[in-house]
């Protein structure tokens, strides 16, 4: 009989503890509003929930990447639209001044306006999103274009005997932009002809130097400028003159194309570089050529610039289409991901969130079961104690 009471005691005690545990579980569910609070609640459900949370986190990162790409491409699209407007205005100025009816005075006014367009171009090319420059490639912490060191292609005076091509290259070494005048002081081919250089508008000149097929340019004082001039073969006459200008607008970015993950297996390009948008089509060279030809009242070069600006406008519109198509792809990918994220959030919610009506009903039943087991235990507990005395 003592054994029977002891077994009953332990059975009722376990029943009370089990009912109490279930009571606490339902109470926690009601207070938190969640079905899953620890792995033991539902091992399979918790595993599925964990996988869904990882997937949701991935979607959130992809959406963040796409939002970043969207910001970059919207800013790019806006900048390119402004560049297209600048080109259209430059063409209007070139067209108005490419005929004999325009005067040197009106061309000088036009030259000033074109220079303002160039300055505006540099400002737009240095557009930032947040703290990042959008046209600098991977070098997003560096302005795409600087204020010193763009070496322009040389141009000669209209009456020059030398008709060969001169090109300029190199990395500019001086600390300020300058115009360098080069004049031939002894006639002949390169290797025989000699020249002098002025970097102060012809006020002072350097000593005589030999014209070579590739000539390193120095300033008046003999300092290396970093500019190398390449001359085609041809005859130079005494008095032939050339100008080599160094202006603002040196490209400081790189060719880096920024790919951002749009999903597990795909990336999206979020930028266009200054290299592909402005350098490959010679945007600044063409704009500076127009400005210099207007300044020098050179109708021939103004007309050449007009044709070049037409090609430049086509190239810029192609870049606008490229940016627009990338922006459309971002919008589609973003929309699809948002739908997937919404679905997975709903699934997670269904796994996590408790049905409060059902939970309250269970809580009422469990409370009754707990009270019944406690009552039953209280009835056997005194007898059990007497039997052990």
C-alpha positions as CSV (number, residue, x, y, z in Angstrom):
1,X,0.0,0.0,0.0
2,X,2.9,2.4,0.8
3,X,4.4,1.6,-2.6
4,X,1.1,2.4,-4.3
5,X,0.9,5.8,-2.6
6,X,4.5,6.6,-3.4
7,X,4.0,5.8,-7.1
8,X,0.9,7.9,-7.1
9,X,2.7,10.7,-5.5
10,X,5.5,10.7,-8.1
11,X,3.0,10.4,-10.9
12,X,1.0,13.3,-9.7
13,X,4.1,15.4,-9.0
14,X,5.3,14.8,-12.6
15,X,1.9,15.7,-13.9
16,X,1.9,19.0,-12.0
17,X,5.4,19.8,-13.3
18,X,4.5,19.0,-16.9
19,X,1.3,21.0,-16.6
20,X,3.3,23.9,-15.1
21,X,5.9,23.7,-17.9
22,X,3.1,23.8,-20.6
23,X,1.4,26.6,-18.7
24,X,4.6,28.7,-18.7
25,X,5.1,27.9,-22.4
26,X,1.7,29.2,-23.3
27,X,2.1,32.2,-21.0
28,X,5.4,33.1,-22.7
29,X,3.7,32.7,-26.1
30,X,0.9,35.1,-25.1
31,X,3.3,37.7,-23.6
32,X,5.8,37.6,-26.6
33,X,3.2,37.0,-29.3
34,X,5.7,34.3,-30.7
35,X,5.2,30.6,-31.2
36,X,9.0,29.9,-31.4
37,X,11.1,31.1,-28.6
38,X,13.6,28.3,-28.3
39,X,14.6,25.3,-30.5
40,X,12.8,22.8,-28.3
41,X,9.5,24.5,-29.1
42,X,9.6,23.0,-32.6
43,X,12.9,21.6,-33.8
44,X,11.8,21.3,-37.4
45,X,10.1,24.6,-37.4
46,X,13.0,26.4,-35.8
47,X,15.4,24.9,-38.5
48,X,13.1,26.1,-41.3
49,X,12.8,29.4,-39.6
50,X,16.6,29.8,-39.4
51,X,17.0,29.1,-43.1
52,X,14.3,31.6,-43.9
53,X,16.0,34.2,-41.7
54,X,19.3,33.7,-43.6
55,X,17.5,34.0,-46.9
56,X,15.7,37.2,-45.7
57,X,19.0,38.7,-44.7
58,X,20.5,37.9,-48.1
59,X,17.5,39.6,-49.8
60,X,17.9,42.6,-47.5
61,X,21.6,43.0,-48.6
62,X,20.7,42.5,-52.3
63,X,18.0,45.2,-51.9
64,X,20.6,47.5,-50.2
65,X,23.0,46.9,-53.2
66,X,20.2,47.7,-55.7
67,X,19.3,50.8,-53.9
68,X,22.9,51.9,-54.0
69,X,23.1,51.1,-57.7
70,X,19.8,53.0,-58.2
71,X,21.2,56.1,-56.5
72,X,24.4,56.0,-58.6
73,X,22.6,55.5,-61.9
74,X,20.0,58.1,-61.2
75,X,22.8,60.6,-60.5
76,X,24.6,59.4,-63.6
77,X,21.5,59.8,-65.8
78,X,20.9,63.3,-64.5
79,X,24.6,64.3,-65.1
80,X,24.6,62.9,-68.6
81,X,21.4,64.8,-69.4
82,X,23.1,68.0,-68.3
83,X,26.2,67.2,-70.4
84,X,23.9,66.7,-73.4
85,X,22.5,70.1,-72.9
86,X,26.0,71.6,-72.7
87,X,27.0,70.0,-76.0
88,X,23.8,71.3,-77.6
89,X,24.7,74.8,-76.4
90,X,28.3,74.5,-77.6
91,X,27.1,73.4,-81.0
92,X,24.8,76.5,-81.2
93,X,27.8,78.7,-80.4
94,X,30.0,77.0,-83.0
95,X,27.3,77.2,-85.6
96,X,26.7,80.9,-85.0
97,X,30.4,81.7,-85.3
98,X,31.6,79.3,-88.1
99,X,30.6,81.8,-90.8
100,X,32.2,85.1,-92.0
101,X,29.3,87.1,-90.7
102,X,30.4,86.7,-87.1
103,X,33.0,89.1,-85.8
104,X,36.1,88.5,-83.7
105,X,34.3,90.3,-80.8
106,X,31.3,87.9,-80.9
107,X,33.7,85.0,-81.1
108,X,35.5,86.2,-78.0
109,X,32.3,86.4,-76.1
110,X,31.4,82.9,-77.3
111,X,34.9,81.7,-76.2
112,X,34.1,83.0,-72.7
113,X,30.8,81.1,-72.6
114,X,32.4,77.9,-73.8
115,X,35.0,78.2,-71.1
116,X,32.1,78.5,-68.6
117,X,30.6,75.4,-70.1
118,X,33.9,73.5,-69.6
119,X,34.0,74.6,-65.9
120,X,30.4,73.5,-65.5
121,X,31.3,70.2,-67.2
122,X,34.1,69.5,-64.6
123,X,31.7,70.4,-61.8
124,X,29.1,67.9,-63.1
125,X,31.7,65.2,-63.8
126,X,32.7,65.5,-60.1
127,X,29.1,64.6,-59.0
128,X,29.0,62.7,-55.7
129,X,26.4,60.4,-54.2
130,X,27.0,60.6,-50.5
131,X,30.8,60.8,-50.2
132,X,31.5,58.9,-53.4
133,X,32.4,60.3,-56.8
134,X,30.3,58.5,-59.4
135,X,32.6,58.9,-62.4
136,X,35.9,58.0,-60.8
137,X,35.7,54.2,-61.3
138,X,37.0,52.3,-58.2
139,X,38.6,55.6,-56.9
140,X,35.3,56.8,-55.5
141,X,37.1,58.9,-52.8
142,X,38.9,60.9,-55.5
143,X,37.3,63.7,-57.7
144,X,37.0,62.4,-61.3
145,X,38.6,65.6,-62.7
146,X,41.2,67.9,-61.1
147,X,42.0,71.6,-61.6
148,X,45.6,71.2,-62.9
149,X,47.4,69.3,-65.6
150,X,45.2,68.5,-68.6
151,X,47.6,68.7,-71.6
152,X,45.8,69.9,-74.7
153,X,46.8,69.0,-78.2
154,X,49.1,71.7,-79.7
155,X,47.7,74.0,-82.4
156,X,49.7,76.1,-84.8
157,X,49.3,79.6,-86.2
158,X,47.4,79.9,-89.5
159,X,50.5,81.0,-91.5
160,X,52.8,78.2,-90.5
161,X,54.8,76.5,-93.3
162,X,55.1,73.3,-91.2
163,X,51.9,71.2,-91.9
164,X,52.9,68.0,-90.1
165,X,51.0,66.7,-87.1
166,X,52.1,67.5,-83.5
167,X,50.8,65.6,-80.5
168,X,51.4,66.2,-76.9
169,X,51.6,63.6,-74.1
170,X,53.1,63.0,-70.7
171,X,52.3,63.8,-67.0
172,X,52.4,67.5,-66.2
173,X,54.9,68.3,-63.5
174,X,54.4,72.0,-62.7
175,X,52.1,73.3,-60.0
176,X,50.0,75.7,-62.2
177,X,48.3,75.6,-65.6
178,X,50.1,77.5,-68.4
179,X,50.1,78.2,-72.1
180,X,53.4,77.5,-73.7
181,X,54.3,79.3,-76.9
182,X,56.9,77.6,-79.1
183,X,58.4,79.5,-82.1
184,X,60.9,78.3,-84.7
185,X,64.0,80.5,-84.7
186,X,66.1,78.4,-87.2
187,X,64.4,76.7,-90.2
188,X,64.9,73.1,-91.2
189,X,63.6,69.6,-90.4
190,X,63.7,68.2,-86.9
191,X,67.2,67.5,-85.9
192,X,68.2,70.8,-87.6
193,X,65.5,73.3,-86.8
194,X,65.7,75.2,-83.5
195,X,63.0,76.7,-81.3
196,X,62.4,78.9,-78.2
197,X,59.7,78.6,-75.6
198,X,57.8,81.2,-73.6
199,X,55.5,80.4,-70.7
200,X,54.5,84.0,-70.0
201,X,52.7,85.1,-73.2
202,X,55.8,85.9,-75.1
203,X,57.3,88.4,-72.7
204,X,60.4,86.3,-72.1
205,X,61.8,83.4,-74.1
206,X,64.1,80.4,-73.4
207,X,67.4,79.8,-75.2
208,X,67.6,78.0,-78.5
209,X,66.8,74.2,-78.4
210,X,66.8,71.6,-81.1
211,X,63.6,70.3,-82.5
212,X,63.5,66.5,-82.2
213,X,61.0,63.8,-83.3
214,X,60.0,63.7,-79.6
215,X,60.9,66.8,-77.7
216,X,60.7,67.2,-74.0
217,X,59.2,70.7,-73.3
218,X,60.7,72.9,-70.6
219,X,59.6,76.2,-69.2
220,X,61.5,79.5,-69.6
221,X,63.8,78.6,-66.8
222,X,64.6,75.2,-68.2
223,X,62.4,73.2,-65.7
224,X,61.0,70.0,-67.1
225,X,57.2,70.3,-67.6
226,X,56.6,66.6,-68.1
227,X,55.2,67.4,-71.6
228,X,56.6,65.5,-74.6
229,X,55.9,66.8,-78.1
230,X,55.9,64.3,-81.0
231,X,56.6,65.9,-84.4
232,X,55.9,64.3,-87.8
233,X,58.6,64.7,-90.4
234,X,58.4,68.0,-92.2
235,X,60.0,71.4,-92.8
236,X,59.9,74.1,-90.3
237,X,60.2,77.7,-91.4
238,X,61.5,80.5,-89.2
239,X,58.6,82.1,-87.4
240,X,56.4,79.0,-87.4
241,X,54.5,79.2,-84.0
242,X,52.6,76.7,-81.9
243,X,50.7,76.8,-78.6
244,X,50.6,74.0,-76.1
245,X,48.0,74.7,-73.3
246,X,47.7,73.0,-69.9
247,X,44.2,73.5,-68.5
248,X,41.9,72.1,-65.7
249,X,40.2,68.8,-66.3
250,X,42.8,66.1,-65.8
251,X,41.1,62.7,-65.4
252,X,42.1,61.3,-61.9
253,X,39.8,58.3,-61.8
254,X,40.4,54.8,-63.2
255,X,38.6,52.3,-65.5
256,X,37.0,50.4,-62.6
257,X,33.5,49.1,-63.3
258,X,31.6,48.5,-60.0
259,X,29.6,45.3,-59.9
260,X,27.1,44.8,-57.1
261,X,25.4,41.5,-56.3
262,X,21.7,41.6,-57.3
263,X,21.1,38.0,-56.4
264,X,23.1,34.8,-55.5
265,X,24.1,34.3,-59.2
266,X,23.9,37.7,-60.8
267,X,25.5,41.1,-60.5
268,X,24.6,44.5,-61.8
269,X,26.8,47.4,-63.1
270,X,26.2,50.5,-61.0
271,X,28.4,53.1,-62.7
272,X,29.9,54.6,-65.8
273,X,33.4,55.8,-65.6
274,X,34.8,59.2,-66.8
275,X,37.2,57.2,-68.9
276,X,34.4,55.7,-71.1
277,X,32.1,58.7,-71.0
278,X,34.4,61.6,-71.5
279,X,37.9,60.4,-72.3
280,X,37.4,57.9,-75.1
281,X,35.3,60.4,-77.0
282,X,37.7,63.3,-76.3
283,X,34.9,65.4,-74.7
284,X,37.2,67.9,-73.1
285,X,39.7,68.1,-76.0
286,X,36.7,69.0,-78.3
287,X,35.3,71.6,-75.9
288,X,38.8,73.2,-75.4
289,X,39.4,73.1,-79.2
290,X,36.2,75.1,-79.7
291,X,37.1,77.5,-77.0
292,X,40.6,78.1,-78.3
293,X,39.5,78.4,-81.9
294,X,36.9,81.0,-81.0
295,X,39.4,82.8,-78.9
296,X,41.9,82.8,-81.9
297,X,39.2,83.8,-84.4
298,X,40.0,80.6,-86.4
299,X,37.0,79.8,-88.6
300,X,38.4,76.6,-90.0
301,X,38.9,75.0,-86.5
302,X,35.5,76.3,-85.4
303,X,33.9,74.5,-88.3
304,X,35.9,71.3,-87.4
305,X,34.7,71.6,-83.8
306,X,31.1,71.9,-85.1
307,X,31.4,68.5,-86.8
308,X,33.1,67.0,-83.7
309,X,30.4,68.2,-81.4
310,X,27.8,66.4,-83.6
311,X,29.6,63.1,-83.1
312,X,30.1,64.0,-79.4
313,X,26.4,64.5,-78.9
314,X,25.7,61.1,-80.5
315,X,28.2,59.5,-78.1
316,X,26.7,61.2,-75.1
317,X,23.2,60.1,-76.0
318,X,24.5,56.5,-76.3
319,X,25.9,56.8,-72.7
320,X,22.5,58.1,-71.6
321,X,20.8,55.1,-73.1
322,X,23.3,52.8,-71.4
323,X,22.7,54.4,-68.0
324,X,18.9,54.3,-68.6
325,X,18.9,50.6,-69.5
326,X,21.0,49.8,-66.4
327,X,18.6,51.8,-64.3
328,X,15.6,49.9,-65.7
329,X,17.3,46.6,-64.9
330,X,17.8,47.8,-61.4
331,X,14.2,48.8,-61.0
332,X,13.0,45.4,-62.3
333,X,15.4,43.4,-60.1
334,X,14.5,45.6,-57.1
335,X,10.7,45.1,-57.7
336,X,11.2,41.3,-57.9
337,X,13.3,41.2,-54.8
338,X,10.8,43.2,-52.8
339,X,8.0,40.7,-53.8
340,X,10.2,37.8,-52.7
341,X,11.1,39.6,-49.5
342,X,7.5,40.3,-48.7
343,X,6.6,36.6,-49.3
344,X,9.4,35.4,-47.1
345,X,8.6,37.9,-44.4
346,X,5.0,36.6,-44.4
347,X,6.2,33.0,-44.2
348,X,8.5,33.9,-41.3
349,X,5.6,35.7,-39.6
350,X,3.4,32.6,-40.0
351,X,6.0,30.4,-38.3
352,X,6.8,32.9,-35.6
353,X,3.6,34.6,-34.6
354,X,1.2,33.0,-32.3
355,X,-2.6,32.7,-33.0
356,X,-3.6,34.7,-29.9
357,X,-7.3,33.4,-29.9
358,X,-6.0,29.8,-30.0
359,X,-3.3,30.6,-27.4
360,X,-5.8,32.1,-25.0
361,X,-8.1,29.1,-25.4
362,X,-5.1,26.8,-24.7
363,X,-4.1,28.9,-21.8
364,X,-7.6,28.5,-20.2
365,X,-7.6,24.7,-20.7
366,X,-4.0,24.4,-19.4
367,X,-4.8,26.6,-16.4
368,X,-7.7,24.2,-15.5
369,X,-5.5,21.2,-16.0
370,X,-2.8,22.6,-13.8
371,X,-5.2,23.5,-11.0
372,X,-6.8,20.0,-11.2
373,X,-3.4,18.3,-10.9
374,X,-2.4,20.5,-8.0
375,X,-5.7,19.6,-6.2
376,X,-5.2,15.9,-6.8
377,X,-1.6,16.1,-5.4
378,X,-2.8,18.0,-2.4
379,X,-5.2,15.2,-1.5
380,X,-2.6,12.4,-1.6
381,X,0.3,14.4,-0.1
382,X,-0.9,14.3,3.6
383,X,-1.5,10.5,3.5
384,X,1.9,9.9,2.1
385,X,3.6,11.8,4.8
386,X,1.6,9.8,7.6
387,X,2.7,6.5,6.1
388,X,6.4,7.6,6.3
389,X,6.1,8.5,10.1
